Each structure stands twice: as C-alpha cells, then as structure tokens.
Amino acid sequence: MMEGRCAAESWAEFGLLGKSGSSLVKCGTGTDVFICTGGEEVYVFTAQEKTLRAVLQMPAAVRDVVVSHDEQLLFVACWSGVYCVNVQLLVPRVSSLLVVGSVLLTLCRTDASWSLTLYQIQRTSQSDPCDLLASFSLPLVSPKVQSDTESRCVLVCVYPGDLMPASSPPHPPRSHYPLQPLLFRRLFGAEAALSKSPVVLCGLPDGRLSFLPLRIPGSRLRILHSLEQSVVFVGASAVMETDAGCAGCLIALGKQGRAVLIRAGRAGLEGGGGTRFTLGCVPGPVECACMDQSRVYYSTGSDLLMVDLWDGSSGTAGRQGDKEDEASRSNPAAFLTPISLNVSGVVALHQPARSSAGEVQLLSLSVRGRLQSIRLPVRTQEDSLSKGPSSQVGRSVGDILSAIGDICERASVLKTIIRSKNQILKQLNQVVNISFLLSNRSESDLKPVRCRGSVRWSRLLQRDSLNLTCVLENLSPFVLERGWTLSVTVLPLSCPLEAGGEASSVNYSFPFSGLGPGESVEVSLPVAAAGDASFPVTVTCSLLFSLWRFLGQEEATAPLDLQSACFSLPLNTLTVDWLHALRLSDPPAPARSSSSPADLLQGFISSRQLRCRGGQASRPEEYSARVRVSSELLRDALGLAPGSPRVSLLEWLLSEGCGGVKMERKGIKTDGSSSVICGSAPDNATVKLTAEEVNVEEKTKPLVIVEVQVKSSSVAAVCGLHHAVLRRIQTLLQKAGSSRMVPTTDLRLALQQAEEQRGQVWEASSVGVSSGQTPPLLLRVYQQLRDGPLLIL
C-alpha cells in the first residue's frame, strides 16, 4: 500500500483541449516544459517560476515535439511539415519525431506504407536545411485490419548496455533506453550488438512493433511483435533490483490495454535461453503512459494508474529468482495489477522525476488544459506490511471522497457538453425546417421568409445617392438563429454605352442571428449615385447558411468542405425602376395676369441680351411617350368613386410598391386640377408627367380615357419612365382581371400597325448600318410607336 495520498497541484490553465492534434507535455532546457493542447500552439512553461514564458504559433495542428540532445533545438511536427526554429522540412503528415545524436528521424504515413526518414541536423547555421540521409518504408496492412491511422506513432531508441551518445545529457530522455547486452543481442542480432548500433523501435497505430538498426549497412524495417491494437507506449524497465544499470525488460502498451513484456530467458530453464514474450492486459483504454526505472504510470482518462513491474504483489514480471510462474502466460487477464492514484482527466504524461527522499513527481496535462504536478508519496515494503485496518479504512474513505469529487467534476463537464450538443441539434432542426419550407415553394408563391424594400434619396458629403432599405421578415413559425446571412445582389439591367455595354453586379452580406417568428431586420445599401442611368435595377435576396459560423471555432475542429458547409436559399427579387428613383419638385407656377414694373424691365433686358447674342435661345429637343387607359377600367381597378381619376392615377403610380419596393416620399406635389407632376430623373434630366382625360370615338360608343404622358429632354428618362408606367398598369390589370371584350376589327388593326412598325425597325437596322444612321432611324420608329399607343381597355 501507499503511504498517504497523492497530491495533485494545478500550475496553469490552458483551456479545453483540441481534437485535431496531439496532447503532449515534455520537459526541455533547464526547467522549461513544452505543452501541446491539441491545437496549433506550443506553450513554453517554466516549472521553477510556474509561469508561461512563450507561446509558439505553428501553421497547423501540432502532432509531436522533441528536444535535441544538446537541448538547443526544438523540433515540432505538424500536418504540413517539421519545424525547427526557422527551418521547415517539407515532410507532410509527420506523426512522430526522434533525435538520435545528430540525426533527426521522422515517421509518417503515405498512401501505401509507413515511411521512416533520417535527416542530418546541420550545426553550422540554423537557416541551413537538414540533409536527407536515408528513408525506409514498411507496407501498410489490409484496410480491414488497419487501425486508427490518425493516432500518433511511438518512436524510441535503445542502446546496447550503458552505451549512450557522447552528446547525450546526464539524464537521458524517456525516448532513449539502455538495454542489457544479452537482451539487446537476442532481440536485434549479433551484428547490431557488435557494431554497438542504436536501434529505433516504431510503435504503429495498426499494432505492429518494428525496429531498425541505424549503423548496419543494408538494414531495413522489420517486425518485432504485434499487439493487434494501436501502440500507445514503448519503454524499458529494470524489472529486477539488480538491473539498476540498464533495462532488462521492454514493455509495450496498446490502446485497449493489451501489454507485452519482452525479457531474455535464462539458460538452463525450460524454453532455453531465448527471448520471452509475456502477454497480459491492464484496464483500458490507455490514453498515455510513462515509466521510471521499474514502474509504469498510465491514464485511462477516468483514472491515473500505476503498475509496479518488479514488486511481487503487483504482477509476475519480476517474481523472485528464476522460478517464473507459467500461470502468468496462460492467464494474461491476471497479468498486471494496477494501483489507482485517484487522478482523473489526464491525457499526457512526462517522464517521472524522483527526489532524494524517494518522492516521485509527475507532470501531466488534463483534458481541460491544466498543467498539473502530481506528487506520489514514498512507498516502502515495511509500510505496506505494518499498516493496520484502521488506517486502511481512513485512507479508503479519503480515496472514495476524492473519487466522488472527480466523478462530480466529470459529470458536470459531461452535462455541459450534452446540453451544448442538444442545443446544437435543436438549432440544426430549425435550419432543416426553414430549408424545407423555402425550397418547396414555387416562384409565384409568397415565401414565409421574404424581403421588402423602400428607396429614398440621401445626401452624404455633398453627394446624392439612392439608398435601398431592405427589410427581412420572418413570417414562419421557426427561428433563424446563428449561422444565417442575408445576401443581397444588386444587378443593373442596363448600362450606358460608355461603360462598354456590360453590367456588373455587387453583392452585400449581412450576418444576423436570433430572428424569431414575426420579427424583422433592416439593412441599408446603396443602389445608384446621382447621374447614374442604369435602371431598372434588380435586387436579388437570398439566405446563406454557414456551418462554420454556426459551430464556431470551438466546435468545428475537423476540416469541412466549403461546398458542404454552406448553402443558399433564394427568397425573392426586388426591382427598382425609374419611377422609384424620380425626385419630385414643385410644379411650375401658373402665369400671373399682371406683372410689376420690375418684372417687365427684367424681361426687356433679358430679351435684348438674347438678341445681342445672335438670335433667339435654342431650346433642347423634347421627347415624349404616352399610355392610354380606359377611365372605367381605372375606376374599377383602383376602387375610385365616379369622377375624374387623373390625380388618383398619378398618385397611385408614384406610391405603388411595384416590384416589392416602395418610395419614401413625404407628399406628392401636384397642381390640383391639371394633374401635372414635375421632377428630376436619376440622370439629372427634367421630367414632367401629365394625366388628362380624353374622349375617343369607338364604333360602338364613345369612350373616356386617361392619357398619361411622359416628357423630357432625355431619351433614356422617357424610355425608362414609360416602361415603369406600363409595368405598374400591367400589374394593376392582372389584379383587376378585366373581362371586357375587344372587337376583332380593332385587334386586326392593332396587328397591322405592329407589322408596319416591325418592318420599319428592320429597315432601320439594315439600311442604318451601311449609312451610319441607325440611332436616328430607330429613334424615329420609337417615337411613332409611343405617339400612337394602343388603348388599354
């Protein structure tokens, strides 16, 4: 039994561990400790001062770290390569590192084999790359047998006897072990023993334990043993008290707890003087392990255990003398009996240190990112024999209370994780419901999640711009939580010839979260600047869902495909036309009957100035287009009382939310009875809209119609406004559903007129190309079409 209880002291907090890399804790130069938490950082911690000295940021998840024998170089293995200060070895997917003298060994997995590569470390300059010495490969096993290949491999080096490199430190690291010459010769052959060659042992994730002599020409990787499960730890121990100088036993631990002890058999015993492989098992799974001269310390994640290899009460590996119990080989389940140290959550261990008083100290890294110093009490045989029942009961109660505390802490962590996972599943369920709701709607149906817009002119830094306020409404019973982004694409349907005739779109993204049922969110974006005539403009709205933004950096530890991690759901399309962008002004004032003498004098001076300049002032050419609609149809469609619908039609044209977009105007300024609206187009051209009632004669009876006329000196403004008026009236007629019958003669006359105009367009296109008069000819045809429009009944 142990004297007292283990004491675990927390030295630092490094946060939750990542899953993409390896969790490591290793001692380096002096009192420095190198810590990896599974991410891209290597923490340099000073054990003496218990402070964090530096953080090394690596380009990828850290897999392994190793310190050179002279304790001057730190090698870090990542997925993208091996790094030493500013040196990068272009070796992908390196799993483990080892430094033997001036040789750096890397072990990595390729598509068909495991590759062990040797590099010569340059001492002249740290900026020089390492020279490639040799490379050895070992074929992969069958994929059905292949185990977890993402696990970190194990690399250790063993030497014959007490022969160690001259550059080795006084206390060799845990990855270097001296073996008894007899065991070394029987395992690796007489040639390796005579040449005193270091031998590298490789523990692979598929369970194979292979070896390679470094100084024998023509050597290759050979299999020593197979655990049939991922190798987690390989070490050497002096299993007898007389083996204090060098190790007389090799031990390998598998992920699920399978163990093998390799010893040299003694001459004269049954089985001869060969090598003995004693199989056994310990409670698993084995997360990490380390060992001192005769004890193995390993963690299962829920507890830290200790196995004493040469104590007769703990196992059969070191039973006294040469009377080895054959029951240990026939019953592997009863092979090793571990002792619980009542420390949970350990994921990385470093080689233990023993004080002069016999106290053992372990450095560990917990699953929550804590660097811990674990001190084990001194254990003697006399203490174990003299312990009475009362002290054992007291210690058992203390151990139980400590275990209860550890279990409560783990249960709290698990509850938090389960609560987080349940919340993520609920939110993903909302995402699936919203996706199904929006993807099963036709384009004509109103979607429960849609956008509406409003436009207004604003002035910033003496520049006018037309801004669109887009409102995203959630009329569904679901919540749009984190991960959603509103994407708005603005695309002009036309552009001036000076721009090359090609329109380019602009995309805006607005992340949001927590949009519940019945709620809305507003975003603003520019549509056009003053002087821009690229109208109409389509505004396409869609919802983007990103799994990266939904999970965050903490949850999304595994790399995700960009296409599978993000998808788009189209909503609806808004249209901003010339009527939306029209800026209204006061109508022209009526002519006054009398003028003051000052006004008469000013008019006389102005007329004289015009004559002195060479004649009358030239007025710019004015273009116009007309739309004629039946008054009866307008009254029925707009729901107006009997009377003149002129003013109501203009007000409706300027206030109707056509294309899902409304105009923010304080008031529509007309001159009352004349129904005239003046304004400025987006290209700064003056525009006048008029609406008047006209009597026309039909064969059946006279009709009263409303004629809407657009006038401007800009052809683009007239065309754009005429198109916008027609779009609104077409929408109005589709909602009203007029059933008026049109005479066949009128349809025949309209068709004949359309054929004539089509011929003129073809003639203008063919003749104008040769003469260079295409624009004027097409403009004349366009004016004829607009001056004699069809009557909308």
Secondary structure in CASP SS format (residue, H / E / C, confidence):
PFRMAT SS
TARGET T0000
AUTHOR 0000-0000-0000
METHOD secondary structure of the structure
MODEL  1
M C 1.00
M C 1.00
E C 1.00
G C 1.00
R C 1.00
C C 1.00
A E 1.00
A E 1.00
E E 1.00
S E 1.00
W E 1.00
A E 1.00
E E 1.00
F C 1.00
G C 1.00
L C 1.00
L C 1.00
G C 1.00
K C 1.00
S C 1.00
G C 1.00
S C 1.00
S E 1.00
L E 1.00
V E 1.00
K E 1.00
C E 1.00
G C 1.00
T C 1.00
G C 1.00
T C 1.00
D E 1.00
V E 1.00
F E 1.00
I E 1.00
C E 1.00
T E 1.00
G C 1.00
G C 1.00
E C 1.00
E E 1.00
V E 1.00
Y E 1.00
V E 1.00
F E 1.00
T E 1.00
A C 1.00
Q C 1.00
E C 1.00
K C 1.00
T E 1.00
L E 1.00
R E 1.00
A E 1.00
V E 1.00
L E 1.00
Q E 1.00
M C 1.00
P C 1.00
A C 1.00
A C 1.00
V E 1.00
R E 1.00
D E 1.00
V E 1.00
V E 1.00
V E 1.00
S C 1.00
H C 1.00
D C 1.00
E C 1.00
Q C 1.00
L C 1.00
L E 1.00
F E 1.00
V E 1.00
A E 1.00
C E 1.00
W C 1.00
S C 1.00
G E 1.00
V E 1.00
Y E 1.00
C E 1.00
V C 1.00
N C 1.00
V E 1.00
Q E 1.00
L E 1.00
L C 1.00
V C 1.00
P C 1.00
R C 1.00
V E 1.00
S E 1.00
S E 1.00
L E 1.00
L E 1.00
V E 1.00
V E 1.00
G C 1.00
S C 1.00
V E 1.00
L E 1.00
L E 1.00
T E 1.00
L E 1.00
C E 1.00
R E 1.00
T C 1.00
D C 1.00
A C 1.00
S E 1.00
W E 1.00
S E 1.00
L E 1.00
T E 1.00
L E 1.00
Y E 1.00
Q E 1.00
I C 1.00
Q C 1.00
R C 1.00
T C 1.00
S C 1.00
Q C 1.00
S C 1.00
D C 1.00
P C 1.00
C C 1.00
D E 1.00
L E 1.00
L E 1.00
A E 1.00
S E 1.00
F E 1.00
S E 1.00
L E 1.00
P E 1.00
L C 1.00
V C 1.00
S C 1.00
P C 1.00
K C 1.00
V C 1.00
Q C 1.00
S C 1.00
D C 1.00
T C 1.00
E C 1.00
S C 1.00
R C 1.00
C C 1.00
V E 1.00
L E 1.00
V E 1.00
C E 1.00
V E 1.00
Y E 1.00
P E 1.00
G C 1.00
D C 1.00
L C 1.00
M C 1.00
P C 1.00
A C 1.00
S C 1.00
S C 1.00
P C 1.00
P C 1.00
H C 1.00
P C 1.00
P C 1.00
R C 1.00
S C 1.00
H E 1.00
Y E 1.00
P E 1.00
L E 1.00
Q C 1.00
P H 1.00
L H 1.00
L H 1.00
F H 1.00
R H 1.00
R H 1.00
L H 1.00
F H 1.00
G C 1.00
A H 1.00
E H 1.00
A H 1.00
A H 1.00
L H 1.00
S C 1.00
K C 1.00
S C 1.00
P C 1.00
V E 1.00
V E 1.00
L E 1.00
C E 1.00
G E 1.00
L C 1.00
P C 1.00
D C 1.00
G C 1.00
R E 1.00
L E 1.00
S E 1.00
F E 1.00
L E 1.00
P E 1.00
L C 1.00
R C 1.00
I C 1.00
P C 1.00
G C 1.00
S C 1.00
R C 1.00
L C 1.00
R E 1.00
I E 1.00
L E 1.00
H E 1.00
S E 1.00
L C 1.00
E C 1.00
Q C 1.00
S C 1.00
V E 1.00
V E 1.00
F E 1.00
V E 1.00
G E 1.00
A E 1.00
S E 1.00
A C 1.00
V C 1.00
M C 1.00
E H 1.00
T H 1.00
D H 1.00
A C 1.00
G C 1.00
C C 1.00
A E 1.00
G C 1.00
C E 1.00
L E 1.00
I E 1.00
A E 1.00
L E 1.00
G E 1.00
K C 1.00
Q C 1.00
G C 1.00
R E 1.00
A E 1.00
V E 1.00
L E 1.00
I E 1.00
R E 1.00
A E 1.00
G C 1.00
R C 1.00
A C 1.00
G C 1.00
L C 1.00
E C 1.00
G C 1.00
G C 1.00
G C 1.00
G C 1.00
T E 1.00
R E 1.00
F E 1.00
T E 1.00
L E 1.00
G E 1.00
C E 1.00
V C 1.00
P C 1.00
G C 1.00
P C 1.00
V C 1.00
E C 1.00
C E 1.00
A E 1.00
C E 1.00
M E 1.00
D C 1.00
Q C 1.00
S C 1.00
R E 1.00
V E 1.00
Y E 1.00
Y E 1.00
S E 1.00
T C 1.00
G C 1.00
S C 1.00
D C 1.00
L E 1.00
L E 1.00
M E 1.00
V E 1.00
D E 1.00
L C 1.00
W C 1.00
D C 1.00
G C 1.00
S C 1.00
S C 1.00
G E 1.00
T C 1.00
A C 1.00
G C 1.00
R C 1.00
Q C 1.00
G C 1.00
D C 1.00
K C 1.00
E C 1.00
D C 1.00
E C 1.00
A H 1.00
S H 1.00
R H 1.00
S H 1.00
N C 1.00
P H 1.00
A H 1.00
A H 1.00
F C 1.00
L E 1.00
T C 1.00
P C 1.00
I E 1.00
S E 1.00
L C 1.00
N C 1.00
V C 1.00
S C 1.00
G C 1.00
V E 1.00
V E 1.00
A E 1.00
L E 1.00
H C 1.00
Q C 1.00
P C 1.00
A E 1.00
R E 1.00
S C 1.00
S C 1.00
A C 1.00
G C 1.00
E C 1.00
V E 1.00
Q E 1.00
L E 1.00
L E 1.00
S E 1.00
L E 1.00
S E 1.00
V C 1.00
R C 1.00
G C 1.00
R E 1.00
L E 1.00
Q E 1.00
S E 1.00
I E 1.00
R E 1.00
L E 1.00
P C 1.00
V C 1.00
R C 1.00
T C 1.00
Q H 1.00
E H 1.00
D H 1.00
S H 1.00
L H 1.00
S H 1.00
K C 1.00
G C 1.00
P H 1.00
S H 1.00
S H 1.00
Q H 1.00
V H 1.00
G H 1.00
R H 1.00
S H 1.00
V H 1.00
G H 1.00
D H 1.00
I H 1.00
L H 1.00
S H 1.00
A H 1.00
I H 1.00
G H 1.00
D H 1.00
I H 1.00
C H 1.00
E H 1.00
R H 1.00
A H 1.00
S H 1.00
V H 1.00
L H 1.00
K H 1.00
T H 1.00
I H 1.00
I H 1.00
R H 1.00
S H 1.00
K H 1.00
N H 1.00
Q H 1.00
I H 1.00
L H 1.00
K H 1.00
Q H 1.00
L H 1.00
N H 1.00
Q H 1.00
V H 1.00
V H 1.00
N H 1.00
I H 1.00
S H 1.00
F H 1.00
L H 1.00
L H 1.00
S H 1.00
N C 1.00
R C 1.00
S C 1.00
E C 1.00
S C 1.00
D C 1.00
L C 1.00
K C 1.00
P C 1.00
V E 1.00
R E 1.00
C E 1.00
R E 1.00
G E 1.00
S E 1.00
V E 1.00
R E 1.00
W E 1.00
S E 1.00
R E 1.00
L E 1.00
L C 1.00
Q C 1.00
R E 1.00
D E 1.00
S E 1.00
L E 1.00
N E 1.00
L E 1.00
T E 1.00
C E 1.00
V E 1.00
L E 1.00
E E 1.00
N E 1.00
L C 1.00
S C 1.00
P C 1.00
F C 1.00
V C 1.00
L E 1.00
E C 1.00
R C 1.00
G C 1.00
W E 1.00
T E 1.00
L E 1.00
S E 1.00
V E 1.00
T E 1.00
V E 1.00
L E 1.00
P E 1.00
L C 1.00
S C 1.00
C C 1.00
P C 1.00
L H 1.00
E H 1.00
A H 1.00
G C 1.00
G C 1.00
E C 1.00
A C 1.00
S C 1.00
S C 1.00
V E 1.00
N E 1.00
Y E 1.00
S E 1.00
F E 1.00
P E 1.00
F E 1.00
S C 1.00
G C 1.00
L E 1.00
G C 1.00
P C 1.00
G C 1.00
E C 1.00
S E 1.00
V E 1.00
E E 1.00
V E 1.00
S E 1.00
L E 1.00
P E 1.00
V E 1.00
A E 1.00
A E 1.00
A C 1.00
G C 1.00
D C 1.00
A C 1.00
S C 1.00
F C 1.00
P C 1.00
V E 1.00
T E 1.00
V E 1.00
T E 1.00
C E 1.00
S E 1.00
L E 1.00
L E 1.00
F E 1.00
S E 1.00
L H 1.00
W H 1.00
R H 1.00
F H 1.00
L H 1.00
G H 1.00
Q H 1.00
E H 1.00
E H 1.00
A C 1.00
T C 1.00
A C 1.00
P C 1.00
L C 1.00
D C 1.00
L C 1.00
Q C 1.00
S C 1.00
A C 1.00
C E 1.00
F E 1.00
S E 1.00
L E 1.00
P E 1.00
L E 1.00
N E 1.00
T E 1.00
L E 1.00
T E 1.00
V E 1.00
D C 1.00
W C 1.00
L C 1.00
H C 1.00
A C 1.00
L C 1.00
R E 1.00
L E 1.00
S E 1.00
D C 1.00
P C 1.00
P C 1.00
A C 1.00
P C 1.00
A C 1.00
R C 1.00
S C 1.00
S C 1.00
S C 1.00
S C 1.00
P H 1.00
A H 1.00
D H 1.00
L H 1.00
L H 1.00
Q H 1.00
G H 1.00
F H 1.00
I H 1.00
S H 1.00
S H 1.00
R H 1.00
Q H 1.00
L H 1.00
R H 1.00
C H 1.00
R C 1.00
G C 1.00
G C 1.00
Q C 1.00
A C 1.00
S C 1.00
R C 1.00
P C 1.00
E C 1.00
E C 1.00
Y E 1.00
S E 1.00
A E 1.00
R E 1.00
V E 1.00
R E 1.00
V E 1.00
S E 1.00
S H 1.00
E H 1.00
L H 1.00
L H 1.00
R H 1.00
D H 1.00
A H 1.00
L H 1.00
G C 1.00
L C 1.00
A C 1.00
P C 1.00
G C 1.00
S C 1.00
P C 1.00
R H 1.00
V H 1.00
S H 1.00
L H 1.00
L H 1.00
E H 1.00
W H 1.00
L H 1.00
L H 1.00
S H 1.00
E C 1.00
G C 1.00
C H 1.00
G H 1.00
G H 1.00
V E 1.00
K E 1.00
M E 1.00
E C 1.00
R C 1.00
K C 1.00
G C 1.00
I C 1.00
K C 1.00
T C 1.00
D C 1.00
G C 1.00
S C 1.00
S C 1.00
S C 1.00
V E 1.00
I E 1.00
C E 1.00
G E 1.00
S E 1.00
A C 1.00
P C 1.00
D C 1.00
N C 1.00
A C 1.00
T E 1.00
V E 1.00
K E 1.00
L E 1.00
T E 1.00
A E 1.00
E E 1.00
E E 1.00
V E 1.00
N E 1.00
V E 1.00
E C 1.00
E C 1.00
K C 1.00
T C 1.00
K C 1.00
P C 1.00
L E 1.00
V E 1.00
I E 1.00
V E 1.00
E E 1.00
V E 1.00
Q E 1.00
V E 1.00
K E 1.00
S E 1.00
S C 1.00
S C 1.00
V H 1.00
A H 1.00
A H 1.00
V H 1.00
C H 1.00
G H 1.00
L H 1.00
H H 1.00
H H 1.00
A H 1.00
V H 1.00
L H 1.00
R H 1.00
R H 1.00
I H 1.00
Q H 1.00
T H 1.00
L H 1.00
L H 1.00
Q H 1.00
K H 1.00
A H 1.00
G C 1.00
S C 1.00
S C 1.00
R C 1.00
M C 1.00
V C 1.00
P C 1.00
T H 1.00
T H 1.00
D H 1.00
L H 1.00
R H 1.00
L H 1.00
A H 1.00
L H 1.00
Q H 1.00
Q H 1.00
A H 1.00
E H 1.00
E H 1.00
Q H 1.00
R H 1.00
G H 1.00
Q H 1.00
V H 1.00
W H 1.00
E H 1.00
A H 1.00
S H 1.00
S H 1.00
V H 1.00
G H 1.00
V H 1.00
S H 1.00
S H 1.00
G C 1.00
Q C 1.00
T H 1.00
P H 1.00
P H 1.00
L H 1.00
L H 1.00
L H 1.00
R H 1.00
V H 1.00
Y H 1.00
Q H 1.00
Q H 1.00
L H 1.00
R H 1.00
D H 1.00
G C 1.00
P C 1.00
L C 1.00
L E 1.00
I E 1.00
L C 1.00
END
